[in-house]
Amino acid sequence: MIERRFHVKPLYPGSFFSEEGEAIRIDNPGTAVALDAVDPAGWFALEVTDAWWQRWSTDEGDVEWRPCKETVATPVNRHRIYRGTTHTLAEVESWGNEFRTLAANMRGNGWDPIVKTRRGNYQPVEDRDVVLP
């Protein structure tokens, strides 16, 4: 059996890389549902994943759901939901020397725009990402 599932996972700032919370299954991929599904404390972004899952039976007779890799249906789709403000490279460059490292990272990695999240960290904004005030 194969079914389409949506999961929302909170992302937390880490020392060097972001840390991930437990993925929570949701029935509706809408932004409001994703926000309501997660305890708002501490996250800087929510990652919403849309994927096809397949039911498996183990040798012990247990049933597991695993991401389905061999389906011709919709591939895995991911996007992030942020609360924050977006800024362009031109804006960051106008902020002065204190932000020159951020501007250099934006130029070097092609990040334009970025979002300053509700936790104060900066993240690149990708095509399907949603930024809420």
N, CA, C and O atoms as a printed pandas DataFrame, in Angstrom:
     atom_number atom_name residue_name chain_id  residue_number  x_coord  y_coord  z_coord
0              1         N          MET        A               1    0.840   -1.164    0.000
1              2        CA          MET        A               1    0.000    0.000    0.000
2              3         C          MET        A               1    0.898    1.244    0.000
3              4         O          MET        A               1    1.895    1.311    0.718
4              5         N          ILE        A               2    0.517    2.216   -0.818
5              6        CA          ILE        A               2    1.264    3.473   -0.921
6              7         C          ILE        A               2    0.295    4.618   -0.628
7              8         O          ILE        A               2   -0.840    4.616   -1.104
8              9         N          GLU        A               3    0.752    5.595    0.158
9             10        CA          GLU        A               3   -0.085    6.773    0.418
10            11         C          GLU        A               3    0.779    8.021    0.505
11            12         O          GLU        A               3    1.966    7.969    0.825
12            13         N          ARG        A               4    0.140    9.135    0.210
13            14        CA          ARG        A               4    0.819   10.428    0.272
14            15         C          ARG        A               4    0.724   10.950    1.694
15            16         O          ARG        A               4   -0.353   10.953    2.290
16            17         N          ARG        A               5    1.861   11.396    2.241
17            18        CA          ARG        A               5    1.894   11.901    3.605
18            19         C          ARG        A               5    2.621   13.241    3.665
19            20         O          ARG        A               5    3.555   13.501    2.907
20            21         N          PHE        A               6    2.168   14.071    4.582
21            22        CA          PHE        A               6    2.793   15.359    4.827
22            23         C          PHE        A               6    3.328   15.355    6.256
23            24         O          PHE        A               6    2.641   14.931    7.185
24            25         N          HIS        A               7    4.548   15.825    6.419
25            26        CA          HIS        A               7    5.161   15.933    7.742
26            27         C          HIS        A               7    5.698   17.343    7.926
27            28         O          HIS        A               7    6.132   17.985    6.969
28            29         N          VAL        A               8    5.665   17.815    9.154
29            30        CA          VAL        A               8    6.264   19.103    9.487
30            31         C          VAL        A               8    7.293   18.850   10.586
31            32         O          VAL        A               8    7.027   18.144   11.559
32            33         N          LYS        A               9    8.473   19.442   10.408
33            34        CA          LYS        A               9    9.578   19.231   11.340
34            35         C          LYS        A               9   10.141   20.586   11.739
35            36         O          LYS        A               9   10.497   21.383   10.871
36            37         N          PRO        A              10   10.229   20.868   13.058
37            38        CA          PRO        A              10   10.841   22.128   13.480
38            39         C          PRO        A              10   12.357   22.073   13.351
39            40         O          PRO        A              10   12.965   21.033   13.604
40            41         N          LEU        A              11   12.964   23.175   12.964
41            42        CA          LEU        A              11   14.418   23.307   12.883
42            43         C          LEU        A              11   14.857   24.301   13.959
43            44         O          LEU        A              11   14.284   25.381   14.103
44            45         N          TYR        A              12   15.883   23.911   14.705
45            46        CA          TYR        A              12   16.385   24.726   15.811
46            47         C          TYR        A              12   17.820   25.144   15.529
47            48         O          TYR        A              12   18.571   24.393   14.907
48            49         N          PRO        A              13   18.213   26.340   15.980
49            50        CA          PRO        A              13   19.613   26.736   15.804
50            51         C          PRO        A              13   20.525   25.803   16.597
51            52         O          PRO        A              13   20.215   25.437   17.731
52            53         N          GLY        A              14   21.654   25.420   15.995
53            54        CA          GLY        A              14   22.653   24.611   16.674
54            55         C          GLY        A              14   23.959   25.376   16.743
55            56         O          GLY        A              14   24.047   26.513   16.280
56            57         N          SER        A              15   24.972   24.754   17.321
57            58        CA          SER        A              15   26.272   25.417   17.442
58            59         C          SER        A              15   26.883   25.704   16.082
59            60         O          SER        A              15   27.341   26.817   15.827
60            61         N          PHE        A              16   26.893   24.689   15.193
61            62        CA          PHE        A              16   27.457   24.866   13.854
62            63         C          PHE        A              16   26.409   24.630   12.775
63            64         O          PHE        A              16   26.402   25.325   11.760
64            65         N          PHE        A              17   25.536   23.670   12.979
65            66        CA          PHE        A              17   24.488   23.336   12.020
66            67         C          PHE        A              17   23.149   23.324   12.756
67            68         O          PHE        A              17   23.101   23.134   13.971
68            69         N          SER        A              18   22.072   23.526   12.012
69            70        CA          SER        A              18   20.769   23.507   12.664
70            71         C          SER        A              18   20.443   22.099   13.148
71            72         O          SER        A              18   20.889   21.107   12.572
72            73         N          GLU        A              19   19.671   22.037   14.201
73            74        CA          GLU        A              19   19.222   20.765   14.752
74            75         C          GLU        A              19   17.764   20.576   14.367
75            76         O          GLU        A              19   17.028   21.544   14.177
76            77         N          GLU        A              20   17.354   19.303   14.254
77            78        CA          GLU        A              20   16.000   18.995   13.813
78            79         C          GLU        A              20   15.191   18.394   14.941
79            80         O          GLU        A              20   15.696   17.589   15.724
80            81         N          GLY        A              21   13.920   18.794   15.020
81            82        CA          GLY        A              21   12.998   18.175   15.957
82            83         C          GLY        A              21   12.337   16.971   15.324
83            84         O          GLY        A              21   12.631   16.616   14.182
84            85         N          GLU        A              22   11.460   16.357   16.054
85            86        CA          GLU        A              22   10.731   15.181   15.574
86            87         C          GLU        A              22    9.730   15.607   14.502
87            88         O          GLU        A              22    9.019   16.597   14.676
88            89         N          ALA        A              23    9.669   14.868   13.398
89            90        CA          ALA        A              23    8.702   15.155   12.340
90            91         C          ALA        A              23    7.310   14.746   12.807
91            92         O          ALA        A              23    7.129   13.671   13.377
92            93         N          ILE        A              24    6.329   15.613   12.560
93            94        CA          ILE        A              24    4.953   15.366   12.964
94            95         C          ILE        A              24    4.107   15.234   11.710
95            96         O          ILE        A              24    4.153   16.099   10.835
96            97         N          ARG        A              25    3.339   14.166   11.615
97            98        CA          ARG        A              25    2.475   13.967   10.448
98            99         C          ARG        A              25    1.270   14.892   10.534
99           100         O          ARG        A              25    0.635   15.015   11.581
100          101         N          ILE        A              26    0.967   15.543    9.410
101          102        CA          ILE        A              26   -0.218   16.391    9.320
102          103         C          ILE        A              26   -1.047   15.944    8.127
103          104         O          ILE        A              26   -0.512   15.406    7.157
104          105         N          ASP        A              27   -2.349   16.169    8.200
105          106        CA          ASP        A              27   -3.237   15.733    7.116
106          107         C          ASP        A              27   -3.388   16.765    6.017
107          108         O          ASP        A              27   -3.751   16.426    4.891
108          109         N          ASN        A              28   -3.112   18.032    6.337
109          110        CA          ASN        A              28   -3.286   19.107    5.379
110          111         C          ASN        A              28   -1.974   19.889    5.325
111          112         O          ASN        A              28   -1.475   20.319    6.365
112          113         N          PRO        A              29   -1.407   20.082    4.133
113          114        CA          PRO        A              29   -0.106   20.744    4.047
114          115         C          PRO        A              29   -0.145   22.258    4.196
115          116         O          PRO        A              29    0.888   22.908    4.031
116          117         N          GLY        A              30   -1.284   22.834    4.497
117          118        CA          GLY        A              30   -1.390   24.282    4.571
118          119         C          GLY        A              30   -0.503   24.887    5.643
119          120         O          GLY        A              30   -0.184   24.243    6.642
120          121         N          THR        A              31   -0.112   26.124    5.424
121          122        CA          THR        A              31    0.790   26.824    6.335
122          123         C          THR        A              31    0.207   26.922    7.739
123          124         O          THR        A              31    0.923   26.682    8.711
124          125         N          ALA        A              32   -1.064   27.265    7.874
125          126        CA          ALA        A              32   -1.673   27.410    9.195
126          127         C          ALA        A              32   -1.679   26.084    9.940
127          128         O          ALA        A              32   -1.424   26.048   11.143
128          129         N          VAL        A              33   -1.969   24.990    9.236
129          130        CA          VAL        A              33   -1.977   23.666    9.862
130          131         C          VAL        A              33   -0.580   23.301   10.328
131          132         O          VAL        A              33   -0.411   22.768   11.424
132          133         N          ALA        A              34    0.420   23.583    9.511
133          134        CA          ALA        A              34    1.802   23.285    9.889
134          135         C          ALA        A              34    2.203   24.070   11.130
135          136         O          ALA        A              34    2.863   23.527   12.015
136          137         N          LEU        A              35    1.817   25.333   11.208
137          138        CA          LEU        A              35    2.143   26.154   12.373
138          139         C          LEU        A              35    1.440   25.641   13.623
139          140         O          LEU        A              35    2.027   25.640   14.705
140          141         N          ASP        A              36    0.193   25.207   13.488
141          142        CA          ASP        A              36   -0.565   24.713   14.630
142          143         C          ASP        A              36   -0.063   23.356   15.116
143          144         O          ASP        A              36   -0.247   23.018   16.285
144          145         N          ALA        A              37    0.564   22.577   14.242
145          146        CA          ALA        A              37    0.990   21.223   14.600
146          147         C          ALA        A              37    2.223   21.210   15.496
147          148         O          ALA        A              37    2.494   20.208   16.157
148          149         N          VAL        A              38    2.965   22.296   15.526
149          150        CA          VAL        A              38    4.248   22.322   16.216
150          151         C          VAL        A              38    4.210   23.282   17.390
151          152         O          VAL        A              38    3.675   24.385   17.280
152          153         N          ASP        A              39    4.774   22.866   18.509
153          154        CA          ASP        A              39    4.947   23.770   19.639
154          155         C          ASP        A              39    5.865   24.890   19.186
155          156         O          ASP        A              39    6.977   24.605   18.741
156          157         N          PRO        A              40    5.460   26.146   19.275
157          158        CA          PRO        A              40    6.255   27.227   18.699
158          159         C          PRO        A              40    7.559   27.559   19.415
159          160         O          PRO        A              40    8.338   28.361   18.900
160          161         N          ALA        A              41    7.825   26.984   20.566
161          162        CA          ALA        A              41    9.006   27.371   21.335
162          163         C          ALA        A              41   10.306   26.978   20.638
163          164         O          ALA        A              41   10.539   25.804   20.353
164          165         N          GLY        A              42   11.139   27.965   20.371
165          166        CA          GLY        A              42   12.512   27.698   19.966
166          167         C          GLY        A              42   12.828   27.504   18.501
167          168         O          GLY        A              42   13.994   27.638   18.131
168          169         N          TRP        A              43   11.875   27.198   17.641
169          170        CA          TRP        A              43   12.220   26.908   16.250
170          171         C          TRP        A              43   12.483   28.194   15.471
171          172         O          TRP        A              43   11.926   29.250   15.773
172          173         N          PHE        A              44   13.363   28.077   14.440
173          174        CA          PHE        A              44   13.564   29.219   13.548
174          175         C          PHE        A              44   12.894   28.982   12.208
175          176         O          PHE        A              44   12.658   29.932   11.461
176          177         N          ALA        A              45   12.577   27.712   11.882
177          178        CA          ALA        A              45   11.880   27.378   10.636
178          179         C          ALA        A              45   11.154   26.057   10.821
179          180         O          ALA        A              45   11.519   25.238   11.664
180          181         N          LEU        A              46   10.127   25.872   10.021
181          182        CA          LEU        A              46    9.437   24.590    9.959
182          183         C          LEU        A              46    9.658   24.028    8.562
183          184         O          LEU        A              46    9.444   24.725    7.570
184          185         N          GLU        A              47   10.081   22.782    8.480
185          186        CA          GLU        A              47   10.285   22.146    7.184
186          187         C          GLU        A              47    9.091   21.236    6.907
187          188         O          GLU        A              47    8.823   20.301    7.661
188          189         N          VAL        A              48    8.377   21.519    5.814
189          190        CA          VAL        A              48    7.216   20.723    5.428
190          191         C          VAL        A              48    7.635   19.801    4.290
191          192         O          VAL        A              48    8.168   20.254    3.277
192          193         N          THR        A              49    7.390   18.499    4.464
193          194        CA          THR        A              49    7.772   17.499    3.475
194          195         C          THR        A              49    6.525   16.811    2.942
195          196         O          THR        A              49    5.651   16.409    3.710
196          197         N          ASP        A              50    6.451   16.680    1.646
197          198        CA          ASP        A              50    5.364   15.997    0.942
198          199         C          ASP        A              50    6.010   14.811    0.245
199          200         O          ASP        A              50    6.856   14.990   -0.632
200          201         N          ALA        A              51    5.614   13.590    0.631
201          202        CA          ALA        A              51    6.255   12.413    0.045
202          203         C          ALA        A              51    5.271   11.251   -0.021
203          204         O          ALA        A              51    4.255   11.232    0.673
204          205         N          TRP        A              52    5.595   10.297   -0.860
205          206        CA          TRP        A              52    4.841    9.056   -0.940
206          207         C          TRP        A              52    5.497    8.042   -0.025
207          208         O          TRP        A              52    6.712    7.845   -0.062
208          209         N          TRP        A              53    4.675    7.397    0.800
209          210        CA          TRP        A              53    5.155    6.406    1.760
210          211         C          TRP        A              53    4.564    5.046    1.425
211          212         O          TRP        A              53    3.444    4.948    0.924
212          213         N          GLN        A              54    5.331    3.998    1.709
213          214        CA          GLN        A              54    4.905    2.631    1.412
214          215         C          GLN        A              54    4.851    1.817    2.692
215          216         O          GLN        A              54    5.711    1.943    3.563
216          217         N          ARG        A              55    3.830    0.982    2.790
217          218        CA          ARG        A              55    3.671    0.115    3.959
218          219         C          ARG        A              55    4.503   -1.149    3.762
219          220         O          ARG        A              55    4.429   -1.806    2.723
220          221         N          TRP        A              56    5.294   -1.472    4.781
221          222        CA          TRP        A              56    6.156   -2.649    4.750
222          223         C          TRP        A              56    5.830   -3.556    5.922
223          224         O          TRP        A              56    5.473   -3.089    7.004
224          225         N          SER        A              57    5.953   -4.848    5.700
225          226        CA          SER        A              57    5.827   -5.813    6.793
226          227         C          SER        A              57    7.208   -6.375    7.075
227          228         O          SER        A              57    7.903   -6.815    6.159
228          229         N          THR        A              58    7.606   -6.362    8.332
229          230        CA          THR        A              58    8.917   -6.883    8.708
230          231         C          THR        A              58    8.848   -8.395    8.875
231          232         O          THR        A              58    7.762   -8.974    8.897
232          233         N          ASP        A              59    9.997   -9.023    8.990
233          234        CA          ASP        A              59   10.046  -10.475    9.198
234          235         C          ASP        A              59    9.366  -10.885   10.500
235          236         O          ASP        A              59    8.879  -12.009   10.629
236          237         N          GLU        A              60    9.337   -9.963   11.467
237          238        CA          GLU        A              60    8.708  -10.241   12.757
238          239         C          GLU        A              60    7.198  -10.014   12.729
239          240         O          GLU        A              60    6.521  -10.227   13.735
240          241         N          GLY        A              61    6.667   -9.584   11.589
241          242        CA          GLY        A              61    5.241   -9.350   11.455
242          243         C          GLY        A              61    4.796   -7.940   11.798
243          244         O          GLY        A              61    3.602   -7.644   11.761
244          245         N          ASP        A              62    5.743   -7.060   12.132
245          246        CA          ASP        A              62    5.393   -5.670   12.417
246          247         C          ASP        A              62    5.172   -4.915   11.111
247          248         O          ASP        A              62    5.691   -5.297   10.062
248          249         N          VAL        A              63    4.406   -3.855   11.192
249          250        CA          VAL        A              63    4.134   -3.019   10.018
250          251         C          VAL        A              63    4.885   -1.701   10.182
251          252         O          VAL        A              63    4.838   -1.083   11.246
252          253         N          GLU        A              64    5.577   -1.271    9.126
253          254        CA          GLU        A              64    6.306   -0.008    9.124
254          255         C          GLU        A              64    5.909    0.790    7.896
255          256         O          GLU        A              64    5.535    0.229    6.866
256          257         N          TRP        A              65    5.994    2.099    8.020
257          258        CA          TRP        A              65    5.823    2.988    6.870
258          259         C          TRP        A              65    7.180    3.589    6.565
259          260         O          TRP        A              65    7.839    4.125    7.456
260          261         N          ARG        A              66    7.604    3.505    5.311
261          262        CA          ARG        A              66    8.892    4.044    4.870
262          263         C          ARG        A              66    8.672    4.914    3.633
263          264         O          ARG        A              66    7.746    4.676    2.858
264          265         N          PRO        A              67    9.530    5.926    3.451
265          266        CA          PRO        A              67    9.415    6.715    2.224
266          267         C          PRO        A              67    9.560    5.812    1.002
267          268         O          PRO        A              67   10.438    4.951    0.954
268          269         N          CYS        A              68    8.700    6.018    0.031
269          270        CA          CYS        A              68    8.697    5.196   -1.177
270          271         C          CYS        A              68    9.598    5.839   -2.225
271          272         O          CYS        A              68    9.374    6.982   -2.623
272          273         N          LYS        A              69   10.605    5.117   -2.665
273          274        CA          LYS        A              69   11.554    5.657   -3.636
274          275         C          LYS        A              69   11.246    5.202   -5.064
275          276         O          LYS        A              69   11.726    5.815   -6.018
276          277         N          GLU        A              70   10.474    4.163   -5.224
277          278        CA          GLU        A              70   10.248    3.604   -6.561
278          279         C          GLU        A              70    8.879    3.969   -7.135
279          280         O          GLU        A              70    8.306    3.183   -7.889
280          281         N          THR        A              71    8.359    5.110   -6.804
281          282        CA          THR        A              71    7.059    5.490   -7.339
282          283         C          THR        A              71    7.210    6.552   -8.430
283          284         O          THR        A              71    8.101    7.399   -8.372
284          285         N          VAL        A              72    6.340    6.490   -9.405
285          286        CA          VAL        A              72    6.353    7.509  -10.463
286          287         C          VAL        A              72    5.436    8.670  -10.106
287          288         O          VAL        A              72    5.298    9.624  -10.872
288          289         N          ALA        A              73    4.812    8.581   -8.938
289          290        CA          ALA        A              73    3.930    9.653   -8.483
290          291         C          ALA        A              73    4.782   10.852   -8.059
291          292         O          ALA        A              73    5.990   10.887   -8.297
292          293         N          THR        A              74    4.141   11.819   -7.435
293          294        CA          THR        A              74    4.815   13.045   -7.025
294          295         C          THR        A              74    6.087   12.756   -6.249
295          296         O          THR        A              74    6.048   12.028   -5.258
296          297         N          PRO        A              75    7.205   13.308   -6.675
297          298        CA          PRO        A              75    8.438   13.118   -5.904
298          299         C          PRO        A              75    8.372   13.882   -4.590
299          300         O          PRO        A              75    7.450   14.666   -4.364
300          301         N          VAL        A              76    9.337   13.653   -3.741
301          302        CA          VAL        A              76    9.392   14.365   -2.475
302          303         C          VAL        A              76    9.502   15.861   -2.738
303          304         O          VAL        A              76   10.331   16.303   -3.533
304          305         N          ASN        A              77    8.669   16.624   -2.071
305          306        CA          ASN        A              77    8.712   18.082   -2.143
306          307         C          ASN        A              77    8.968   18.612   -0.741
307          308         O          ASN        A              77    8.377   18.138    0.229
308          309         N          ARG        A              78    9.853   19.595   -0.642
309          310        CA          ARG        A              78   10.134   20.208    0.651
310          311         C          ARG        A              78   10.095   21.715    0.521
311          312         O          ARG        A              78   10.504   22.276   -0.496
312          313         N          HIS        A              79    9.605   22.358    1.547
313          314        CA          HIS        A              79    9.731   23.802    1.652
314          315         C          HIS        A              79    9.777   24.158    3.126
315          316         O          HIS        A              79    9.435   23.348    3.987
316          317         N          ARG        A              80   10.199   25.360    3.399
317          318        CA          ARG        A              80   10.304   25.815    4.776
318          319         C          ARG        A              80    9.375   26.994    5.010
319          320         O          ARG        A              80    9.098   27.788    4.111
320          321         N          ILE        A              81    8.903   27.080    6.246
321          322        CA          ILE        A              81    8.078   28.197    6.682
322          323         C          ILE        A              81    8.891   28.965    7.714
323          324         O          ILE        A              81    9.352   28.396    8.703
324          325         N          TYR        A              82    9.062   30.250    7.480
325          326        CA          TYR        A              82    9.802   31.119    8.401
326          327         C          TYR        A              82    8.881   32.195    8.929
327          328         O          TYR        A              82    7.940   32.606    8.250
328          329         N          ARG        A              83    9.151   32.653   10.139
329          330        CA          ARG        A              83    8.587   33.909   10.632
330          331         C          ARG        A              83    9.766   34.855   10.712
331          332         O          ARG        A              83   10.740   34.579   11.413
332          333         N          GLY        A              84    9.688   35.964   10.003
333          334        CA          GLY        A              84   10.806   36.892    9.992
334          335         C          GLY        A              84   10.656   37.933    8.900
335          336         O          GLY        A              84    9.557   38.192    8.411
336          337         N          THR        A              85   11.793   38.530    8.523
337          338        CA          THR        A              85   11.788   39.554    7.492
338          339         C          THR        A              85   12.832   39.209    6.423
339          340         O          THR        A              85   13.925   38.737    6.737
340          341         N          THR        A              86   12.481   39.449    5.172
341          342        CA          THR        A              86   13.409   39.180    4.084
342          343         C          THR        A              86   14.253   40.408    3.784
343          344         O          THR        A              86   13.818   41.547    3.958
344          345         N          HIS        A              87   15.487   40.142    3.324
345          346        CA          HIS        A              87   16.418   41.208    2.973
346          347         C          HIS        A              87   17.185   40.804    1.720
347          348         O          HIS        A              87   17.555   39.641    1.558
348          349         N          THR        A              88   17.419   41.763    0.842
349          350        CA          THR        A              88   18.179   41.517   -0.381
350          351         C          THR        A              88   19.669   41.736   -0.110
351          352         O          THR        A              88   20.052   42.290    0.921
352          353         N          LEU        A              89   20.490   41.296   -1.046
353          354        CA          LEU        A              89   21.930   41.511   -0.946
354          355         C          LEU        A              89   22.240   43.006   -0.896
355          356         O          LEU        A              89   23.095   43.432   -0.119
356          357         N          ALA        A              90   21.560   43.802   -1.709
357          358        CA          ALA        A              90   21.795   45.255   -1.712
358          359         C          ALA        A              90   21.517   45.860   -0.336
359          360         O          ALA        A              90   22.259   46.731    0.119
360          361         N          GLU        A              91   20.456   45.405    0.323
361          362        CA          GLU        A              91   20.157   45.908    1.667
362          363         C          GLU        A              91   21.268   45.556    2.645
363          364         O          GLU        A              91   21.733   46.414    3.396
364          365         N          VAL        A              92   21.695   44.294    2.639
365          366        CA          VAL        A              92   22.722   43.836    3.576
366          367         C          VAL        A              92   24.023   44.596    3.346
367          368         O          VAL        A              92   24.700   44.975    4.302
368          369         N          GLU        A              93   24.377   44.822    2.081
369          370        CA          GLU        A              93   25.597   45.583    1.778
370          371         C          GLU        A              93   25.512   47.013    2.302
371          372         O          GLU        A              93   26.532   47.602    2.657
372          373         N          SER        A              94   24.313   47.572    2.354
373          374        CA          SER        A              94   24.152   48.949    2.834
374          375         C          SER        A              94   24.213   49.050    4.358
375          376         O          SER        A              94   24.242   50.160    4.890
376          377         N          TRP        A              95   24.235   47.936    5.066
377          378        CA          TRP        A              95   24.247   47.948    6.532
378          379         C          TRP        A              95   25.632   48.247    7.110
379          380         O          TRP        A              95   25.759   48.511    8.305
380          381         N          GLY        A              96   26.669   48.207    6.272
381          382        CA          GLY        A              96   28.004   48.565    6.750
382          383         C          GLY        A              96   28.914   47.370    7.012
383          384         O          GLY        A              96   28.550   46.218    6.772
384          385         N          ASN        A              97   30.116   47.683    7.515
385          386        CA          ASN        A              97   31.174   46.676    7.694
386          387         C          ASN        A              97   30.801   45.546    8.640
387          388         O          ASN        A              97   31.297   44.430    8.491
388          389         N          GLU        A              98   29.956   45.809    9.588
389          390        CA          GLU        A              98   29.571   44.776   10.552
390          391         C          GLU        A              98   28.924   43.572    9.866
391          392         O          GLU        A              98   28.956   42.460   10.393
392          393         N          PHE        A              99   28.337   43.800    8.687
393          394        CA          PHE        A              99   27.628   42.738    7.973
394          395         C          PHE        A              99   28.359   42.296    6.705
395          396         O          PHE        A              99   27.758   41.642    5.853
396          397         N          ARG        A             100   29.643   42.638    6.561
397          398        CA          ARG        A             100   30.371   42.289    5.334
398          399         C          ARG        A             100   30.531   40.772    5.164
399          400         O          ARG        A             100   30.529   40.285    4.033
400          401         N          THR        A             101   30.671   40.015    6.265
401          402        CA          THR        A             101   30.781   38.552    6.162
402          403         C          THR        A             101   29.474   37.957    5.649
403          404         O          THR        A             101   29.478   37.072    4.793
404          405         N          LEU        A             102   28.355   38.450    6.180
405          406        CA          LEU        A             102   27.054   37.985    5.706
406          407         C          LEU        A             102   26.883   38.307    4.223
407          408         O          LEU        A             102   26.436   37.457    3.453
408          409         N          ALA        A             103   27.230   39.517    3.819
409          410        CA          ALA        A             103   27.112   39.909    2.404
410          411         C          ALA        A             103   28.015   39.039    1.528
411          412         O          ALA        A             103   27.608   38.633    0.439
412          413         N          ALA        A             104   29.234   38.748    1.989
413          414        CA          ALA        A             104   30.145   37.901    1.216
414          415         C          ALA        A             104   29.586   36.487    1.086
415          416         O          ALA        A             104   29.691   35.879    0.021
416          417         N          ASN        A             105   28.997   35.960    2.151
417          418        CA          ASN        A             105   28.368   34.630    2.081
418          419         C          ASN        A             105   27.194   34.630    1.106
419          420         O          ASN        A             105   27.001   33.674    0.356
420          421         N          MET        A             106   26.414   35.704    1.122
421          422        CA          MET        A             106   25.285   35.801    0.202
422          423         C          MET        A             106   25.766   35.812   -1.243
423          424         O          MET        A             106   25.224   35.101   -2.090
424          425         N          ARG        A             107   26.800   36.634   -1.528
425          426        CA          ARG        A             107   27.343   36.690   -2.901
426          427         C          ARG        A             107   27.921   35.340   -3.314
427          428         O          ARG        A             107   27.623   34.841   -4.399
428          429         N          GLY        A             108   28.741   34.754   -2.457
429          430        CA          GLY        A             108   29.427   33.506   -2.792
430          431         C          GLY        A             108   28.503   32.319   -2.972
431          432         O          GLY        A             108   28.784   31.426   -3.772
432          433         N          ASN        A             109   27.398   32.302   -2.231
433          434        CA          ASN        A             109   26.477   31.167   -2.297
434          435         C          ASN        A             109   25.235   31.443   -3.132
435          436         O          ASN        A             109   24.391   30.561   -3.295
436          437         N          GLY        A             110   25.115   32.648   -3.660
437          438        CA          GLY        A             110   23.951   32.984   -4.474
438          439         C          GLY        A             110   22.670   33.113   -3.654
439          440         O          GLY        A             110   21.580   32.819   -4.145
440          441         N          TRP        A             111   22.803   33.555   -2.402
441          442        CA          TRP        A             111   21.631   33.713   -1.539
442          443         C          TRP        A             111   21.085   35.125   -1.670
443          444         O          TRP        A             111   21.648   36.062   -1.103
444          445         N          ASP        A             112   20.024   35.284   -2.391
445          446        CA          ASP        A             112   19.376   36.577   -2.519
446          447         C          ASP        A             112   17.924   36.318   -2.891
447          448         O          ASP        A             112   17.641   35.951   -4.031
448          449         N          PRO        A             113   17.020   36.497   -1.979
449          450        CA          PRO        A             113   17.131   37.134   -0.679
450          451         C          PRO        A             113   17.449   36.139    0.445
451          452         O          PRO        A             113   17.577   34.933    0.235
452          453         N          ILE        A             114   17.568   36.712    1.647
453          454        CA          ILE        A             114   17.690   35.926    2.862
454          455         C          ILE        A             114   16.565   36.338    3.799
455          456         O          ILE        A             114   15.897   37.346    3.568
456          457         N          VAL        A             115   16.357   35.568    4.844
457          458        CA          VAL        A             115   15.377   35.928    5.862
458          459         C          VAL        A             115   16.081   35.990    7.211
459          460         O          VAL        A             115   16.855   35.102    7.570
460          461         N          LYS        A             116   15.797   37.050    7.944
461          462        CA          LYS        A             116   16.224   37.113    9.341
462          463         C          LYS        A             116   15.069   36.505   10.124
463          464         O          LYS        A             116   13.985   37.085   10.198
464          465         N          THR        A             117   15.309   35.320   10.715
465          466        CA          THR        A             117   14.228   34.565   11.335
466          467         C          THR        A             117   13.834   35.143   12.681
467          468         O          THR        A             117   14.479   36.055   13.199
468          469         N          ARG        A             118   12.786   34.606   13.224
469          470        CA          ARG        A             118   12.299   35.038   14.537
470          471         C          ARG        A             118   13.313   34.791   15.637
471          472         O          ARG        A             118   13.217   35.400   16.703
472          473         N          ARG        A             119   14.301   33.900   15.407
473          474        CA          ARG        A             119   15.361   33.631   16.382
474          475         C          ARG        A             119   16.584   34.510   16.143
475          476         O          ARG        A             119   17.557   34.430   16.893
476          477         N          GLY        A             120   16.547   35.365   15.086
477          478        CA          GLY        A             120   17.642   36.291   14.831
478          479         C          GLY        A             120   18.729   35.756   13.922
479          480         O          GLY        A             120   19.675   36.483   13.617
480          481         N          ASN        A             121   18.629   34.500   13.472
481          482        CA          ASN        A             121   19.635   33.981   12.548
482          483         C          ASN        A             121   19.183   34.237   11.108
483          484         O          ASN        A             121   17.999   34.459   10.851
484          485         N          TYR        A             122   20.134   34.204   10.176
485          486        CA          TYR        A             122   19.861   34.464    8.763
486          487         C          TYR        A             122   19.878   33.164    7.985
487          488         O          TYR        A             122   20.757   32.326    8.184
488          489         N          GLN        A             123   18.902   32.992    7.093
489          490        CA          GLN        A             123   18.783   31.786    6.279
490          491         C          GLN        A             123   18.485   32.181    4.836
491          492         O          GLN        A             123   17.804   33.178    4.598
492          493         N          PRO        A             124   18.992   31.404    3.860
493          494        CA          PRO        A             124   18.645   31.685    2.463
494          495         C          PRO        A             124   17.186   31.320    2.199
495          496         O          PRO        A             124   16.673   30.344    2.747
496          497         N          VAL        A             125   16.533   32.101    1.368
497          498        CA          VAL        A             125   15.148   31.826    0.986
498          499         C          VAL        A             125   15.166   31.140   -0.377
499          500         O          VAL        A             125   15.730   31.663   -1.338
500          501         N          GLU        A             126   14.545   29.967   -0.450
501          502        CA          GLU        A             126   14.459   29.225   -1.708
502          503         C          GLU        A             126   13.091   29.442   -2.338
503          504         O          GLU        A             126   12.198   30.026   -1.723
504          505         N          ASP        A             127   12.935   28.964   -3.576
505          506        CA          ASP        A             127   11.742   29.256   -4.371
506          507         C          ASP        A             127   10.415   28.970   -3.674
507          508         O          ASP        A             127    9.520   29.814   -3.704
508          509         N          ARG        A             128   10.264   27.808   -3.050
509          510        CA          ARG        A             128    8.957   27.443   -2.484
510          511         C          ARG        A             128    8.807   27.821   -1.016
511          512         O          ARG        A             128    7.769   27.537   -0.419
512          513         N          ASP        A             129    9.816   28.453   -0.419
513          514        CA          ASP        A             129    9.737   28.827    0.986
514          515         C          ASP        A             129    8.667   29.893    1.220
515          516         O          ASP        A             129    8.356   30.683    0.329
516          517         N          VAL        A             130    8.116   29.902    2.419
517          518        CA          VAL        A             130    7.098   30.871    2.814
518          519         C          VAL        A             130    7.659   31.678    3.980
519          520         O          VAL        A             130    8.124   31.105    4.965
520          521         N          VAL        A             131    7.619   33.004    3.873
521          522        CA          VAL        A             131    8.084   33.877    4.952
522          523         C          VAL        A             131    6.878   34.653    5.471
523          524         O          VAL        A             131    6.240   35.413    4.742
524          525         N          LEU        A             132    6.585   34.439    6.756
525          526        CA          LEU        A             132    5.471   35.118    7.401
526          527         C          LEU        A             132    6.017   36.198    8.335
527          528         O          LEU        A             132    7.083   36.026    8.927
528          529         N          PRO        A             133    5.287   37.313    8.469
529          530        CA          PRO        A             133    5.751   38.369    9.383
530          531         C          PRO        A             133    5.663   37.926   10.843
531          532         O          PRO        A             133    6.013   38.691   11.742
